[in-house]
Amino acid sequence: MNPVDFVHPHIRQLAGYVPGLQTEDPEIIKLNTNENPFPVSAAVKNALIAELQAGQLQKYPNPVSQRLREALSKKYGPAPEAFLVGNGSDEILSILFRAVLSPESGIVTAQPTYSLYPVIAALSNARCVEIPVKDNWHIDLGVMLEEMQKKTTSMRQALCAFANPNAPTGITETEADLLSFAKDNPGLTLIDEAYADFGNVSVFRYAGSTAYPRLLVSGTASKALSLAGQRIGWLAGPVSFIQELEKIKDSYNVSKLAQVAACAAVQDSVEEKQRIKLVLESRDWLIRELDKLGFTTLPSSANFIFTKPPVSVLSKSAAAPSELTPAGAYYDLLLRQKILVRYWNTPQLKDWIRITIGTQAQMETLLRVTTDLV
Ligand SMILES: Cc1ncc(COP(=O)(O)O)c(C=O)c1O
């Protein structure tokens, strides 16, 4: 028998998640996966060197990332035991979805939002209902709530998951709307705060509290803390719920170096604030400059922008206008100039481009190239 025939049919049907392109070409300005443009801080570097010098890497790491949980507790509010730490928030999402989803249950999510949610729901052969965002690109919390409240005998909607600020739009919902949704939702609510450090709305402190017992909030060291390469993410929720998830994770799911690096980064709030300030200044500058060139950009609460290029960019493209939208043409033209951004050729997103905010120098290069294209 072919080994592939042993794989579950529902897995074989999946296309799998396609992450943004990762290139190590130093000539490419990489603005496609929302990393921080700044390297790790001196405090993180020193902590990593000290860990190497301590010569203890032959031993297993702390299984629950205890020191990091304590640092997260100080920063975000919930008790250390209310945090599950993982190998990036992607792993945390997988653990959570495995714990609560099955062919008899499903998730409700937004369209668009982080496109990994439907993919990992499908790994559990669970149903996924995607609710389109409103015309103003805000998440349609009302319709998602109706969907979560639907009572069918055959299907249980276990979880509603979306990012806030949302990706790829950068749009944020208000704290009041998020909390009211979490209270009324009879299922679990997962708010993915991968980008919340760049905005001014965070509901971390309410995760798993008695007032919001079904509210789960996830975060990551990959964005504001410049540690995408180390892979650390976390989820906060009720302690009893987190203990259930701990049964699923690998015993030693976060390496010693990753724990040490994240701990130092989480504690270095002065450095974090400084780099967030620089990113936000460059973001707001870029939005203003693109506006002068005829781009339409959504208000962003994140370290990226979602922007619609003007039709004039089509005149610089060799492709026939019927083949490409202005956004598709802009993506190709930027890539030829070694600038990599993110484009989705889907009916909902085909007119828009997502650009990660890099250093001010990178943003100035992007603008210079763009000025010649429109
Ligand atoms: C909304 C959202 N959540 C989670 C992640 C994954 O983060 P991590 O690097 O912690 O796995 C991303 C990555 O781009 C994201 O956009």
The ligand as an ORCA input file, in Angstrom:
! r2SCAN-3c Opt
* xyz 0 1
  C      -2.488     37.676     13.475
  C      -1.294     36.796     13.634
  N      -1.272     35.913     14.628
  C      -0.216     35.100     14.826
  C       0.877     35.152     13.982
  C       2.000     34.163     14.187
  O       2.894     34.620     15.126
  P       4.074     33.716     15.644
  O       5.309     34.203     14.956
  O       4.100     33.979     17.113
  O       3.767     32.281     15.338
  C       0.912     36.051     12.929
  C       2.081     36.098     12.036
  O       2.234     36.854     11.133
  C      -0.207     36.897     12.743
  O      -0.249     37.756     11.718
*
